[in-house]
Amino acid sequence: MATIDRLRLTQFGNLELLAKQVVEGFITGMHKSPFHGFSVEFAEHRLYNPGESTRNIDWRLFGRTDKLFSKKYEEETNLRCQIVLDGSSSMYFPKEEQNKLEFSIYAAASLIELLKRQRDAVGLSIFDETLALHTAAKSSMTHHRFLYSELEKRMHVYQPTEKKQTNTAQALHDIAELAHQRSMVLIFSDLLDDPANTEALFDALMHLKHNKHEVILFHVFNEALEQNFDLEDRPYQLVDMETGETLRLRPTEIREKYKKALSAYFKNIELRCLNHGIDLVKAPIEAGYDNILLQYLLKRQKLY
């Protein structure tokens, strides 16, 4: 039976309160928004206030006017973020401990809390075979509570009778069409798909990029079981959580071949993300969603 960390939710009352506790932990010591500099677009000048950072002072304008003006950017006052979760059945793996979907939900809730504190707009999209949920990015308290409630609805035990396959490419195309304003798009997915669909996946990611969105792709996986195939040397019947197909085998018979093929598949994705300017973040669930987010936010803060 799949388990949800209900103890943590009980301790804080609900997902929103848990997210607040996590955010309070990892923003300690951060003196500016970790999303500072995202897809910045110049909007106007404003008078420089003594004590502010000098990084945005327009020195050319100072040379002409002998007055200090700072460049004001669109995203300083109106960051829009779209959080996208893969809700297909494979995200409920592994069944005996925290699964990939729960990891993604906790991460999404923490990001919503952080963006809420920064008074930025956030939307939520959840997909499987279709785009099951899509909300526009908003910053109201009512909207935030709605997002938390939608996330909590997905925190349930895997049901084999409700198998849901993945159509990532079509979902991302739909999101690109629905997200009319320039946004930061954060995608949480295990990226498990037929390698033949890789081209379609990147067509969809480039659709988002073409529409001026910044794309950050969190690859969510269980390192021990999915990457290393760390299973005992005994017969297993493996079941595809999305199709129900079964396969009988001994792990030692295919482990090296499996790891080689999987490594080649994800190396290709990593290379293509690099070539297309897509930020790929490896997110092994064993590391904890809070640690993955903290490392990424600190890295982003240094870059910008």
Helices and strands as residue ranges (DSSP letters): H 6-12, H 15-26, E 42-47, H 59-65, E 69-73, H 74-77, E 80-86, G 89-92, H 100-117, E 121-127, E 131-134, H 141-153, G 160-162, H 168-178, E 184-189, G 195-197, H 198-210, E 214-221, I 223-227, E 236-239, E 246-249, H 251-275, E 279-284, G 285-287, H 289-303
